[in-house]
Amino acid sequence: MIQVAIADDHLLVIGGLKAMLESKEQFNLLFAATNGEQLLAALQVQTPDVLLLDIQMPDQSGIELCKTVTRQYSGTKVIALTNFEESHYVKQMMRNGAQGYLLKNTDQPTLFKAIDTVLSGQQFIDPQIQKNMMEEMLTGKKRNLQQVLLTKREEEILAMVAKEHTNQEIADALFISLRTVQTHRLNITQKLGAKNTASLVNEAHKRGLI
C-alpha cells in the first residue's frame, strides 16, 4: 500500500483527490490537513510515503512547509499542488525539496503517474508547466504577473516580514521608527493587494519577490 496524505485548505480539492485515490486499492489516504499546523501535528503521528501539498496554505506558506517536511521527514516525497503556473514557483518548491509539481486541475492518470514517478526517485512536473517552461526557454520571456516595484527599504522590510519579525524588531534592526515601518508595510501590502500577513508573504512568493 502507498500511504498518501493531503494538505489543502479547499475541501472540494481534498474530496476530488480522495475520490481519485480511493479508486485504486494500492493507495491509502492517511489524513487530510487543511492548514500547516494540522499538517505538522498529523506528521508526528503518521508519516506518508507521498504528501500532496498546496502551495498557498492559510496559516503558513506551503513553500516553507515543504522545506520543513522534507528536512524532518526525509522518507516522505512531496508533490506540490497548486493553481500557479509560474516557473519561479516550481523552482522554489524543488529547491525546498519537492519531488513533484502538479496543477490542481490534474486528471487521474497524471496524478497516478506523478506519484509513481516520485516514488521511483525521479522528479515529475505537470505537462502544462513543462510546456510553459519550454516556451520561456525558447522565447526568453518569463510568464510573470504584472510587475510590482518596491523601494530598497520596502524590499528590506518585506524580507524581514517573511522571516516573521515583528514591526518593532524591524524598526530596531533598521534603526528607523515604528511608525515608519508601519507606513512602509502598509505601502507594500497595498502594492501586492494583500489582506493580511499570510497573504502578503504568499503573494510575495508568487511574484518571486522573496
Secondary structure, 3 states (H helix, E strand, C coil): CEEEEEECCCHHHHHHHHHHHHCCCCEEEEEEECCHHHHHHHHCCCCCCEEEEECECCCCEHHHHHHHHHHHCCCCEEEEEECCCCHHHHHHHHHCCCCEEEECCCCHHHHHHHHHHHHCCCCEECHHHHHHHHHHHHHCCCCCCCCCCCCHHHHHHHHHHHCCCCHHHHHHHHCCCHHHHHHHHHHHHHHHCCCCHHHHHHHHHHCCCC
